[in-house]
């Protein structure tokens, strides 16, 4: 592999890591706030629920973080490899 090719691979890896981190922040936040909004609109949350809805939304966000990282990194790699073929 040439120096130019290895530099390109490192660039793709760094870009994928950055996209993964961005997705790891954005996707769980959207999921958690969306779950809270749906739960409050459906009437399952509010006074008397003793924080169950909030803890459920927080756990969805925490459990979604690793999957969101993988989705963001995979999206970046696919995007970079498709861009170079054209």
N, C-alpha and C positions, 0 to 999 in steps of 0.2 A: 504494500500500500504506500502510495506516495505521501509526501508531507502535506500536500494540498488535500488529499482524500482523508487523511487522519484529522486534519483541522476541521474539515466539513462534518465529520462524524462527531467530533467533540462539540461543535456548534449545535448540531441537531440534539445532542444529549442535554446540553445546557438549556436550550430552548424548551425541550420537553419537560425538564425539571421545573422551569419557570411557569409553564402552562399548567403543570400538575399542581404546583403550589397555589396558583391563582384559582384553579377549579376547586382545590381543597378548601378554600375560604368561601368562595361564592356559592357553590352548589349546596353545601350544608346549611348556609344561612337562608337561602331561598326555601329549602325544604322545611326548616324549622319554623320560619315565619309563616309559610303557607299552611303548615299543619295547625299552627296556633289560630290563624285566621279562619280556617275551615271549622275547627273545633268550637271556636267562639260563635261563629255564625250558626252552627248547628244546635247550639244551646247546651252542649255537653260540658262546657267550661264556664267558669265564672265564680260567683260567691258560693262557697260551700264545697268546692271541688278539692280543696286542701292541696293545691299545687300539683295535682296529678297530671293535668294537661301540660303544664310548663315543663315538668320533668320528662314527660313523654316526648315533647318537642326537642328538648335538649338531648335526649338519648338518640333520637333519630339523626340529629346533626352530628353527634359524635360517631355513630356507627356508619354514617354515609361518607365521612371524611376520607378513609383509605380508598374507597371505591371511586370517589370523585377525583382523587389524585391520579389513579390509573386511567380514568376516562380522559382527563386533561392531557396527560402525557401521551396516551395513544393517539388522541386527536392531533396533537402537535407533530408526532412522528409521521403519521399518515399524510398530513398536510405538507410537511417538508419533503417527503419522498415523492409525492405526486407532483409537486411544483418543479422538481428537478427533471422529471421525465419530459415535460412539455417543451 
